[in-house]
Amino acid sequence: MQIVIAGTGNIATVLGKKLKAAGHHIVQVFGRNPEAAILLATELEAHSCSTWTTITQDAELYIVAIADKALLGGEMRLQLKDQIIVHTAGAVSMNVLKNSSSRYGVLYPFQTIRKEVTPLPEIPLMIDANTDAVKEKLSTLAKSIAKQVSFANDEERIKYHLCGVMTNNFTNYLYTLTEAYCKENGIQFSNLLPLIDETASRLHYFSPRQLQTGPAVRKDESTIQSHLAMLNDDPELKKIYQLFSGEIMKYRW
């Protein structure tokens, strides 16, 4: 397909690379920062532009990979005829695009994405559109760059987005606090990686509920109090430890 990408961040970069590798033609990259637009366009062998009015009207698909607040705030000023336009947001309705074209939808990469990471990760895609015909076109496109493609409407997609925040962003914040604790106490965070990897890998075969371990699920008050005493100088981590331990102890395992 002939594709225009609006955006120069992580999602725009990674999707652009995957689409190019799959044989699609990226004809133009839009970015408010002209230097960033030129940089990504050069990598994708495309033209660049930095104003909405200079975006070509001749492409088949327009992928808008900009921040949610920019989508919702009306910063996206793209008026098309009947070409397909999609955004890549998990928590924004596809109807935000209804005034840009008669054919619109969503191409949502349900994955944590950093453009600096190589090789490019496998990226499951969730799609939706305002017509069945557009859904079919997006499905074909998505399957050219992803092994896992599924349909998710606005209500379903925002629920997945919420679950993604809890399972990815929240756990990574715990890793961040734990890494800081390790540094402050002279131990190596890298020694935790086999434990982290094993815990995550088991989720492919078991329910998380089956895998819960630790002093809280055993109601081991002695160990919990010992841990809390060790965290007296780290009130942020102590607060989270108390909250999680209390909730785990109350949960009906």
ZAPA-143042 format. One record per residue: x negated, y, z negated of N, C-alpha, C in turn. Coordinates in steps of 0.2 Angstrom, whole numbers, plus 2048, in hexadecimal, padded with zeros to 3 digits. Layout:
% ZAPA-143042
nX,nY,nZ,caX,caY,caZ,cX,cY,cZ
X,Y,Z,X,Y,Z,X,Y,Z
...
//
This chain:
% ZAPA-143042
nX,nY,nZ,caX,caY,caZ,cX,cY,cZ
7FC,7FA,800,800,800,800,7FC,806,800
7FE,80C,802,7FB,812,802,7FE,816,7FC
7F9,817,7F7,7FB,819,7F0,7F7,81F,7EE
7FB,824,7EB,7F9,82A,7E8,7F9,829,7E0
7F3,82A,7DD,7F3,82A,7D6,7F2,831,7D2
7F7,832,7CE,7F7,838,7CA,7F5,837,7C3
7EF,839,7C2,7EB,838,7BC,7E4,836,7BD
7E0,837,7B8,7D9,835,7B8,7D7,832,7B2
7DB,830,7AD,7D9,82D,7A7,7D8,825,7A8
7D9,822,7A2,7D7,81B,7A1,7DC,816,7A6
7E2,818,7A6,7E7,814,7AA,7E6,815,7B1
7E6,81B,7B3,7E5,81D,7BA,7DF,81A,7BD
7D9,81A,7B9,7D3,818,7BB,7D3,810,7BC
7D6,80D,7B7,7D5,805,7B8,7DA,803,7BD
7E1,806,7BD,7E5,803,7C2,7E3,805,7C9
7E0,80B,7CA,7DD,80D,7D0,7D8,808,7D2
7D3,806,7CE,7CE,801,7D0,7D1,7FA,7D2
7D6,7F8,7CE,7D9,7F1,7CF,7DD,7F2,7D6
7E0,7F7,7D7,7E4,7F7,7DD,7DF,7F8,7E3
7DA,7FB,7E3,7D5,7FC,7E8,7D2,7F5,7E9
7D0,7F1,7E4,7CD,7EB,7E5,7D2,7E6,7E8
7D9,7E7,7E7,7DE,7E2,7EA,7DF,7E4,7F1
7DC,7E9,7F4,7DD,7EB,7FB,7E2,7F1,7FC
7E4,7F4,7F7,7E9,7F9,7F8,7E5,800,7F9
7E7,805,7FD,7E4,80B,7FF,7E6,810,7FA
7E1,813,7F6,7E3,819,7F2,7E1,81F,7F6
7E6,822,7F8,7E5,828,7FD,7E3,82E,7F9
7E6,82F,7F3,7E4,835,7F0,7E5,834,7E8
7E1,838,7E5,7E1,839,7DD,7E2,840,7DB
7E7,841,7D7,7E9,847,7D4,7E6,847,7CD
7E3,84D,7CB,7E1,84E,7C4,7E1,856,7C3
7E4,858,7BD,7E3,85F,7BC,7DC,862,7BB
7D8,85D,7B9,7D1,85F,7B9,7CE,85D,7C0
7CC,862,7C4,7C9,860,7CB,7C3,85C,7CB
7BF,85D,7C6,7B9,858,7C5,7BB,851,7C4
7BF,850,7BF,7C1,849,7BE,7C5,846,7C4
7C9,84A,7C7,7CC,847,7CD,7C7,846,7D3
7C3,84A,7D4,7BD,848,7D9,7BA,842,7D7
7B8,841,7D1,7B4,83C,7CE,7B8,835,7D0
7BE,835,7CE,7C2,82F,7CE,7C3,82D,7D6
7C5,833,7D9,7C6,832,7E1,7C0,82F,7E4
7BA,832,7E3,7B4,82F,7E6,7B3,828,7E5
7B5,826,7DE,7B4,81F,7DD,7B9,81A,7E0
7BF,81D,7E2,7C4,819,7E5,7C4,81A,7EC
7C0,81E,7EF,7BF,820,7F6,7C6,823,7F8
7C8,828,7F5,7CE,82C,7F6,7CD,833,7F6
7D2,837,7F8,7D1,83F,7F8,7D4,841,7F1
7D2,847,7EF,7D4,849,7E8,7D8,850,7E9
7DC,851,7E4,7DF,858,7E4,7E1,85A,7DC
7E2,860,7DB,7E3,862,7D4,7E9,866,7D3
7ED,866,7D8,7F4,86A,7D7,7F9,865,7DA
7FF,865,7D7,805,861,7D9,807,862,7E0
806,868,7E2,809,86A,7E9,804,868,7EE
7FE,866,7ED,7FA,863,7F2,7F9,85C,7F2
7FE,858,7EF,7FE,851,7EF,801,84F,7F6
7FE,84B,7F9,801,849,800,808,846,7FF
80C,846,804,813,844,804,813,83D,809
80D,83B,80B,80D,835,810,80C,82E,80D
80B,82E,806,80A,827,803,810,823,802
80F,81D,801,815,818,7FF,817,818,7F8
812,819,7F4,813,818,7EC,80F,81D,7E9
812,820,7E4,80F,825,7E0,80F,823,7D8
809,822,7D6,808,820,7CF,806,826,7CA
80B,827,7C6,80A,82D,7C1,807,82A,7BA
801,82B,7B9,7FD,828,7B3,7FB,82E,7AF
800,832,7AC,7FE,838,7A8,801,837,7A1
7FF,83B,79D,801,83A,796,809,83B,795
80C,837,790,813,837,78F,815,83E,78E
812,842,78A,815,849,789,815,84D,78F
810,84C,794,810,84F,79A,816,84D,79F
818,847,79E,81E,844,7A2,824,847,79F
825,847,799,82B,849,795,82B,851,795
825,854,796,825,85B,796,826,85F,79C
827,85B,7A2,829,85E,7A8,823,860,7AC
81D,85E,7AA,817,860,7AD,816,85D,7B4
819,857,7B5,819,854,7BB,81D,857,7C0
81B,85A,7C5,81F,85E,7CA,81E,85B,7D1
820,855,7D2,81F,851,7D8,826,850,7DC
827,853,7E1,82D,852,7E5,82C,84E,7EB
82F,848,7EB,82E,844,7F1,835,843,7F5
834,83F,7FB,83A,83E,7FE,83D,837,7FC
83B,832,7FE,83E,82B,7FC,838,827,7FA
832,829,7F9,82D,825,7F8,82D,823,7F0
82A,81D,7EF,82B,81A,7E8,826,81E,7E3
829,820,7DE,824,823,7D8,825,81F,7D2
820,81E,7CE,820,81A,7C8,81C,81E,7C3
81E,81D,7BD,819,81F,7B7,817,819,7B4
812,81A,7AF,80F,814,7AC,810,814,7A5
814,818,7A2,815,819,79B,81A,813,798
818,811,792,81D,80C,78F,822,80F,78B
822,815,789,827,818,784,82B,81E,788
82B,81E,78E,82E,823,792,833,820,797
839,822,797,83E,820,79C,83C,821,7A3
83E,81C,7A7,83C,81D,7AE,840,823,7B1
846,825,7AE,84A,82A,7B1,847,831,7B1
841,831,7AD,83E,838,7AE,83C,839,7B5
83B,834,7B9,839,835,7C0,83F,836,7C5
845,836,7C2,84B,836,7C7,84B,83C,7CC
849,842,7C9,849,848,7CD,843,848,7D2
83E,843,7D2,839,844,7D6,83A,840,7DD
83E,83B,7DD,83F,836,7E2,845,832,7E1
848,830,7E7,84E,82C,7E6,84C,824,7E4
846,823,7E5,843,81C,7E3,83E,81D,7DD
83F,81A,7D8,83A,81C,7D2,83A,816,7CD
835,815,7C9,835,810,7C5,82F,810,7C0
82D,80B,7BD,827,80A,7B8,823,805,7BA
81C,806,7B9,817,801,7BA,813,802,7B3
815,7FE,7AE,812,7FF,7A8,80D,7F9,7A6
806,7FB,7A5,801,7F6,7A4,801,7F5,79C
803,7EF,79A,804,7ED,793,7FD,7EA,791
7F9,7EF,790,7F2,7ED,78E,7EE,7F3,78B
7E9,7F2,787,7E5,7F7,785,7E0,7F8,78A
7DF,7FF,78C,7DB,800,792,7D6,806,791
7D0,804,792,7CB,809,792,7C7,809,799
7C6,80E,79C,7C3,80E,7A3,7BC,80D,7A2
7B8,80D,79C,7B1,80C,79C,7B0,804,79B
7B5,800,79A,7B4,7F9,799,7B3,7F5,7A0
7AE,7F1,7A0,7AD,7ED,7A6,7AC,7E6,7A3
7AE,7E1,7A7,7B2,7E1,7AD,7B9,7E3,7AB
7BD,7E5,7B0,7C4,7E7,7AE,7C8,7E1,7AB
7CC,7E3,7A6,7D0,7DE,7A3,7D6,7DB,7A7
7D8,7D6,7A5,7DF,7D3,7A8,7E4,7D8,7A5
7E8,7DB,7A9,7ED,7DF,7A7,7F4,7DD,7A9
7F8,7DB,7A4,7FF,7D9,7A5,803,7DF,7A7
808,7DF,7AC,80B,7E5,7AE,813,7E4,7AD
816,7E9,7AA,81D,7E9,7AA,820,7EE,7AE
825,7EC,7B2,828,7F0,7B7,82F,7F1,7B7
832,7F6,7B9,839,7F8,7BA,83A,7FD,7BF
840,7FD,7C2,842,802,7C7,849,803,7C8
84B,809,7CB,852,80B,7CB,856,807,7D1
853,803,7D5,856,7FE,7DA,853,7F8,7DA
856,7F2,7DC,853,7EC,7DD,84E,7EC,7E2
84F,7F0,7E7,84A,7F0,7ED,843,7F3,7EA
844,7F8,7E6,83D,7FB,7E4,83A,7F6,7DF
83E,7F2,7DB,83C,7ED,7D6,838,7E8,7DA
83A,7E6,7DF,837,7E1,7E3,830,7E3,7E6
830,7EA,7E8,82A,7EC,7EB,825,7ED,7E5
827,7EF,7DF,822,7F0,7DA,820,7E9,7D7
824,7E4,7D8,822,7DE,7D6,81D,7DB,7DA
81D,7DC,7E1,818,7DA,7E5,812,7DD,7E4
812,7E4,7E3,80C,7E8,7E2,809,7E5,7DB
80D,7E5,7D6,80A,7E3,7CF,807,7DC,7D0
80A,7D7,7D3,807,7D0,7D4,800,7D0,7D8
7FF,7D6,7DB,7F9,7D6,7DF,7F3,7D8,7DA
7F4,7DA,7D4,7EF,7DC,7D0,7F0,7D9,7C9
7F5,7D6,7C8,7F6,7D3,7C1,7F9,7CC,7C1
7F7,7C7,7BD,7F9,7C1,7BC,800,7C0,7B9
801,7C5,7B4,807,7C5,7B0,80B,7CB,7B2
811,7CA,7B5,815,7D0,7B7,81C,7CE,7B4
81F,7D3,7B1,826,7D2,7AE,82A,7D8,7AF
831,7D7,7AF,835,7DD,7AF,837,7DF,7A8
837,7E6,7A7,839,7E8,7A0,83D,7EF,7A1
843,7EF,79F,847,7F6,7A0,844,7FB,79A
847,801,79A,844,806,796,845,804,78E
84A,801,78D,84B,7FF,786,846,7F9,784
845,7F4,788,841,7EF,787,83A,7F1,786
838,7F6,78B,831,7F8,78C,82F,7FC,786
833,800,783,831,804,77D,830,800,777
834,7FA,777,833,7F5,771,82D,7F2,772
82B,7F0,778,824,7ED,779,81F,7F2,777
820,7F9,779,81B,7FE,777,81A,7FE,770
820,7FE,76C,81F,7FE,765,81B,7F8,762
81D,7F2,765,819,7EC,762,812,7ED,764
810,7F0,76A,809,7F1,76C,806,7F5,767
809,7FB,765,806,7FF,760,804,7FB,759
809,7F7,757,808,7F4,751,803,7EE,751
803,7EB,757,7FE,7E5,757,7F7,7E7,75A
7F7,7ED,75D,7F0,7EF,760,7ED,7F5,75C
7F1,7FB,75C,7EF,801,759,7EE,800,752
7F3,7FD,74E,7F2,7FD,747,7ED,7F8,745
7EC,7F3,748,7E7,7EE,746,7E0,7F1,748
7DF,7F5,74D,7D9,7F8,74F,7D7,7FD,749
7DC,801,747,7DB,805,741,7D8,802,73B
7DB,7FC,73A,7D8,7F8,734,7D1,7F6,736
7D0,7F4,73C,7C9,7F3,73E,7C4,7F9,73D
7C7,7FF,73E,7C3,805,73D,7C1,806,736
7C6,805,732,7C5,806,72B,7C0,801,728
7C1,7FB,72A,7BD,7F5,728,7B6,7F6,72A
7B5,7F9,730,7AE,7FA,733,7AB,7FF,72E
7AF,805,72D,7AC,80A,729,7AA,807,722
7AE,803,71F,7AD,800,718,7A6,7FC,719
7A5,7F8,71E,79F,7F4,71F,799,7F8,71F
799,7FE,723,794,802,723,792,805,71D
797,807,719,796,80B,713,793,806,70E
795,7FF,70E,793,7FA,709,78D,7F6,70C
78A,7F7,711,784,7F4,714,785,7ED,716
78B,7EB,719,78C,7E5,71C,78E,7E6,723
78E,7E0,727,78E,7E1,72E,796,7DF,731
799,7E4,734,79F,7E3,737,79F,7DD,73C
79A,7DC,73F,799,7D7,744,79A,7D0,742
799,7CF,73B,79A,7C9,738,7A2,7C7,738
7A6,7CC,739,7AD,7CB,738,7B0,7C9,73F
7AC,7CA,745,7AF,7C9,74B,7B1,7C1,74C
7AE,7BC,74A,7B0,7B5,74B,7B7,7B4,748
7B8,7B7,742,7BE,7B7,73E,7C4,7BB,742
7C2,7C0,745,7C7,7C4,749,7C9,7C0,74F
7C4,7BE,752,7C5,7BA,759,7C9,7B4,757
7C8,7B0,752,7CC,7AA,750,7D3,7AB,74F
7D4,7B1,74B,7DB,7B3,749,7DF,7B4,74F
7DC,7B8,754,7DF,7BA,75A,7E1,7B4,75E
7DC,7B0,75F,7DD,7AA,764,7E2,7A5,761
7E3,7A5,75B,7E8,7A0,758,7EF,7A2,75A
7F0,7A9,75B,7F7,7AB,75D,7F9,7A8,764
7F5,7A5,768,7F7,7A2,76E,7FA,79C,76D
7FA,799,767,7FC,792,765,801,792,75F
801,797,75B,805,797,755,808,79E,754
80E,79E,750,811,7A4,74E,80D,7A7,749
80D,7AE,749,809,7B2,744,80B,7B0,73D
811,7AE,73C,814,7AC,736,811,7A6,733
80F,7A1,737,80C,79B,735,805,79C,733
802,7A2,735,7FA,7A3,735,7F8,7A7,72F
7FD,7AA,72B,7FC,7AE,726,7F8,7AB,720
7F2,7AE,71F,7EE,7AB,719,7EC,7B1,715
7E8,7B0,70F,7E6,7B5,70B,7E9,7B5,704
7E6,7B9,700,7E8,7BA,6F9,7EF,7BC,6F8
7F2,7C0,6FC,7F9,7C3,6FB,7FE,7BD,6FC
7FD,7B9,702,802,7B4,703,802,7AF,6FE
7FC,7AE,6FB,7FB,7A9,6F5,7FD,7AC,6EE
7FE,7B3,6EF,800,7B6,6E8,7FA,7B6,6E3
7F4,7B6,6E6,7EE,7B6,6E2,7ED,7BD,6DF
7F0,7BF,6DA,7EF,7C5,6D7,7E8,7C7,6D4
7E5,7C2,6D2,7DE,7C3,6D0,7D9,7C6,6D5
7DA,7C2,6DB,7D5,7C4,6E1,7D8,7CB,6E3
7DE,7CC,6E4,7E1,7D3,6E6,7DE,7D8,6E2
7DE,7D8,6DB,7DC,7DD,6D6,7D5,7DE,6D7
7D1,7D9,6D8,7CA,7D9,6D9,7C8,7DD,6DF
7CC,7DC,6E5,7CB,7DF,6EB,7CD,7E7,6EA
7D2,7E8,6E7,7D4,7EF,6E6,7CF,7F3,6E2
7CC,7F0,6DD,7C7,7F3,6D9,7C1,7F5,6DD
7BF,7F0,6E2,7BA,7F2,6E7,7BB,7F8,6EB
7C2,7F9,6EC,7C3,7FF,6F1,7C5,805,6ED
7C3,806,6E7,7C4,80C,6E3,7C1,812,6E6
7BC,811,6EA,7B9,817,6ED,7BB,818,6F4
7C0,814,6F6,7C2,815,6FD,7CA,815,6FD
7CD,81B,6FB,7D4,81B,6F9,7D8,819,6FF
7D6,81B,705,7DA,81A,70B,7DB,812,70C
7D5,80F,70C,7D6,807,70D,7D9,804,707
7D8,807,701,7DC,804,6FB,7E3,804,6FC
7E5,80A,6FE,7ED,80B,6FF,7F0,806,704
7EC,805,70A,7EE,800,70F,7EE,7F9,70C
7E9,7F7,708,7E8,7F1,706,7EE,7EF,701
7F0,7F4,6FD,7F5,7F4,6F8,7FC,7F3,6FC
7FD,7F7,701,803,7F7,705,804,7F0,708
7FF,7EE,70C,7FF,7E7,70F,800,7E1,70B
7FC,7E1,705,7FD,7DC,700,804,7DB,6FD
807,7E1,6FC,80D,7E1,6F9,812,7DF,6FE
812,7E1,704,817,7DF,709,816,7D7,70A
810,7D5,70B,80F,7CE,70C,812,7C9,706
811,7CC,700,813,7C8,6FA,81B,7C8,6FA
81E,7CD,6FD,825,7CD,6FD,828,7C9,703
824,7C8,708,827,7C5,70E,829,7BE,70D
82E,7BC,710,831,7B5,710,82D,7B0,714
827,7AE,712,823,7A9,717,827,7A2,717
//
